Amino acid sequence: MRTEVDGRRARRQHNRAAVLDALAELYSEGTYEPSAAEIAQRAGLSPRSLFRYFDDVDDLNRATIDQQLERARPLLAVDARPGDPTATKVERLVEARLRLYDAIAPVARAARICAWRHPVLAEQIATTRSYLRHQLERLFAAELDALGPERAGAALAAVDALCSFEAVELLRDGREPPGAALEHGLRRLLAP
């Protein structure tokens, strides 16, 4: 009896993982709101069995986005300290953000598409944005202090906007490589 229960549990976990992977693949192909039938077909399951593992399509979207973001969590770190030279911090921040955004691009696009109808996703986006902003504030504390209180707030807001996922997406469509544009903008914004 125990073997049967363990086998069912293992099959359930395998099928659930297959569904999450299938939706992540669809995201990476640019299909951000696939039907349940498309997801089930990609996972090798019937559409009806799909909802044995998830409450509805929104629950499945949330679970897939959560899984992909958890996998990308190690990419949040920037290999620079607040005491490093500004040029080093800018270069390493840009490298880290581009690496992060490359890894999460499909799921980040899907999250932004679904967030309007899913408060948990909207909150998750807001939490991530807040974390990334505080990361900038800590990393560039000396540069912001050197700007003085009248310029520091506006500079931080501009740096945060420039380093956002959305801004990098726009920069990817331009003629300049996003990294070069980001580095140039950050150096200008943080200059005393």
Residue, then its C-alpha position, 0 to 999 in steps of 0.5 A: m500500500r505504501t509503495e502505491v501511495d508513494g508512486r501516486r505522489a511521485r507521478r503527481q509531482h512529475n506531472r505537476a512539474a511537467v505542466l510548469d515546464a510546459l508553460a515556461e516553454l510556451y512563455s519562452e516562445g512568446t505565448y504569454e496567455p496559452s489556453a489550457a489545451e495548449i498547456a496540457q498538450r505540451a505537458g503530455l496530459s489531457p486538459r481535464s487532468l491539468f486542473r488536478y494540479f492547479d485550481d485554474v489557469d491563473d493559479l498555474n500562471r502564478a505557480t510557473i512565474d514563482q518557480q521561474l523567479e525562484r530559479a533566478r534568485p541567485l542572479l539578483a546579486v551584484d558582484a560589487r560593494p558600496g566602497d568600490p569605485t563608481a565605474t566598477k559598481v556601474e559595470r558590475l550592476v549592468e552585467a548583473r541586471l542584464r544577466l537577470y533580465d535575460a534569464i527572467a524575460p519570458v516569465a517577467r513579460a507574462a507576469r506583467i501581462c497577467a498582473w492586472r487580474h492577479p493581485v498576487l502577481a502584482e504584489q510580487i512585481a512590486t516587491t521585486r521592484s522595491y528590492l532592486r531599488h533598495q539594492l541600488e540605494r545601498l550600492f550607490a549610497a556614496e554617490l547619492d550622498a555626494l549629489g546632495p539631498e536636493r538631487a539624490g532623490a531624483a537621481l535615485a528615481a532616474v537610476d531605478a527607472l533606467c535599470s528596470f526590466e521595462a527600460v532594458e526591454l526598450l533598450r533592447d530594441g534600440r541601435e545601441p547595445p543595452g549595456a553600453a546605454l545603461e552604463h552611459g546613463l548611470r555614469r551621467l546620473l551619478a556624476p557629482 
